[in-house]
């Protein structure tokens, strides 16, 4: 059923029409037996089964977590890395709505959708690690707020940011449902939601780093720094934008039939612009990291095995992608932009895992190594997010142009010719 | 484990040095990032061999102004500019070209040079803004080189354009340029009359001086219209 069809049906039969429309939209729009589906579906089912065991028999039944290492892969990858990768949404909305860089407008929706889903799934994965997950609402409802904890800040920020990101994305939902008046009201909220969302993102990207400030002595000194919040914030800029470049490259192929002409035409320029921002922020990041080495007098540590591992992260996955992005911009090379983005994503993954897992309690006799169940659950979360992302792309105007009525509503008013007196 | 406690002031001097190095290197880095060759001349030349549009050559490495002029990187912050294949085929062989002097400034989109055909002059717009650093004296002496190799030996001016990046957005490139040229072709097709013969419509090679072939009397007007210089 098309959008206009649903709008008229909904007026005619109300809730029943909406229900029928939603049920019809749940049906798959493409072939079911694709390679991606055949690989991802069993992993998602397996992850669901493992999570059922985890919630009935406890964390120790499926994870290698212990009192020494209470936060493992689910926090280190899903939450800490996933939220860094979601940073593209706040950077893009800041560029478009605050700095009025209109050339990035065509990718705002897809980036905000990505960010929103990343928070829902990856921040949602926080629940897996909570011993008593039903108490997650406590910081929100005031059953012992815990205002002295950084987790209080993170909990509120995550919740508020998810609302802000959904408000930013909601005009697309209204367009899908054909709800014109709702779209008008929701569109009017966009700028406020963006300002709120950007502020919250800056705070909680650094807030995730601040969580690890209390683990001084447990994190290897090369990764522990009083500036972790700053590093997490600055690196979230190039992490998020690299994911936008990476995701855009895949979307250009996978969703080529859904991509508007405008989106396709601007893609190359957008990628180059984002690469330039990545190069600039990475350049500043390198100096901030050097300052930490100097300030903490950590030069001696660089010759140790962990120091060499640190240098691998800094040279191969920060300095090299910085050089690749720089040359990509100079030579206007799309291929180099993609290589730079891929290296950066690996570098961010490595950095976050170094802080949260590899460099965490690095000197205890029994090191934490995630179980295969933890890995399967992590993969399941990522794949489930891709399924939902794909479902939305095929139904809502995210990569495609909005319906004509929505574009007409956004068009500036045309001055009517005056009638002769 | 107890981490080693350092005197926080012991490294202040070195930290200031790091900050000063950062401040000194930042403008150089930014300049390097923006002042780019953009595309190696060899890659531009290689791309020139590709025919990306139906009737007209459209090298991939160049930027196109909607007034049918092009700009291609020729070193750090330098661009060579000229008129595109569509313009040279539309106008035909020029009897004379007029180029501004070295040192003069070009404003993007403003008339930059004139092409004289049959004693009538058509001005074409500058694709980029900047200072002229060189003129193609060979093209001045023999304008037919433009027809032979509009994107290579037929370049007209070399321009230093330090602010190119900010102005690049309105220039056309890649797929956008292809679509634009296709529209220009469509506009040309609409103007075609049977007396032009089978040269263009049937997949032949466009003749030089299409505008004159289409309309002997009003070719100048037609050329201005198709080149969007009116």
HADDOCK unambig.tbl for C-alpha pairs under 7 A between the chains (distance, minus, plus):
assign (segid A and resid 217 and name CA) (segid B and resid 1 and name CA) 5.79 0.50 0.50
assign (segid A and resid 217 and name CA) (segid B and resid 2 and name CA) 6.23 0.50 0.50
assign (segid A and resid 217 and name CA) (segid B and resid 3 and name CA) 5.89 0.50 0.50
assign (segid A and resid 265 and name CA) (segid B and resid 175 and name CA) 6.42 0.50 0.50
assign (segid A and resid 265 and name CA) (segid B and resid 176 and name CA) 5.86 0.50 0.50
assign (segid A and resid 287 and name CA) (segid B and resid 22 and name CA) 6.72 0.50 0.50
assign (segid A and resid 291 and name CA) (segid B and resid 15 and name CA) 6.12 0.50 0.50
assign (segid A and resid 291 and name CA) (segid B and resid 18 and name CA) 6.69 0.50 0.50
assign (segid A and resid 294 and name CA) (segid B and resid 11 and name CA) 6.63 0.50 0.50
assign (segid A and resid 294 and name CA) (segid B and resid 14 and name CA) 6.97 0.50 0.50
assign (segid A and resid 294 and name CA) (segid B and resid 15 and name CA) 6.53 0.50 0.50
assign (segid A and resid 295 and name CA) (segid B and resid 11 and name CA) 5.70 0.50 0.50
assign (segid A and resid 295 and name CA) (segid B and resid 15 and name CA) 6.71 0.50 0.50
assign (segid A and resid 326 and name CA) (segid B and resid 33 and name CA) 5.83 0.50 0.50
assign (segid A and resid 329 and name CA) (segid B and resid 33 and name CA) 6.74 0.50 0.50
assign (segid A and resid 330 and name CA) (segid B and resid 33 and name CA) 5.94 0.50 0.50
assign (segid A and resid 330 and name CA) (segid B and resid 34 and name CA) 6.60 0.50 0.50
assign (segid A and resid 330 and name CA) (segid B and resid 36 and name CA) 4.71 0.50 0.50
assign (segid A and resid 330 and name CA) (segid B and resid 37 and name CA) 6.42 0.50 0.50
assign (segid A and resid 330 and name CA) (segid B and resid 38 and name CA) 4.88 0.50 0.50
assign (segid A and resid 331 and name CA) (segid B and resid 36 and name CA) 6.98 0.50 0.50
assign (segid A and resid 331 and name CA) (segid B and resid 37 and name CA) 6.58 0.50 0.50
assign (segid A and resid 331 and name CA) (segid B and resid 38 and name CA) 4.01 0.50 0.50
assign (segid A and resid 331 and name CA) (segid B and resid 39 and name CA) 5.01 0.50 0.50
assign (segid A and resid 332 and name CA) (segid B and resid 38 and name CA) 5.66 0.50 0.50
assign (segid A and resid 332 and name CA) (segid B and resid 39 and name CA) 6.90 0.50 0.50
